[in-house]
Amino acid sequence: MKEKLKTLLLLFLVGTSLAMTQQLWIQLPERITKVFEIKPTYSSSYLLSDMIAPNKYLINFEKNKTTVIYDASKYGLWDSSKAAISKILASSSIKTQELEGGLDKNKQKSPSIVFYLPEKMSTNIIAMAWEVKEPNRIADALPYIESISIVLGEGEPFFFFQGKVII
């Protein structure tokens, strides 16, 4: 009687293991083929000019009315400013001046937009990305740009490129 119970238990265990093995080997290859299945690739061409974008915008409306925006894509501030900045980098008739202390207080109180880049960007790479054929002396005097300010006070707009000057 004891031997018959052991035999039945052994047959039950073998049958269970065969059923589980069958389930494992029939379902597993489907999962494996899904892993190796060729998925459609999405190709998109990125332009270097699209990759250069600020991560923070400081907008100064008046004397003490400022705001910081981290995603201004819906306003189009950067896209509309890129053309003006590239013209400044290409122009041979601009006046340049080194400001060691930064913008003076009158310029800081004027309406302005400051574009803060996520890291120091090479001025030559920015000019190349915006298809500036021959960058002017700004690229030589200021090899890296950290932020770009456009002061919209009275008279002509004033562009202020901030970075480390290498002499």
Sequence and secondary structure as in RCSB ss.txt:
>XXXX:A:sequence
MKEKLKTLLLLFLVGTSLAMTQQLWIQLPERITKVFEIKPTYSSSYLLSDMIAPNKYLINFEKNKTTVIYDASKY
GLWDSSKAAISKILASSSIKTQELEGGLDKNKQKSPSIVFYLPEKMSTNIIAMAWEVKEPNRIADALPYIESISI
VLGEGEPFFFFQGKVII
>XXXX:A:secstr
 HHHHHHHHHHHHHHHHHHHHHHHHHHHHHHHHHHHS          HHHH   SEEEEE SSS EEEES  TTT
THHHHHHHHHHHHHH SS      TT S HHHHHS EEEEEEEEEEEHHHHHHHTT SS  HHHHH SEEEEEEE
E  SSS EEEEES    
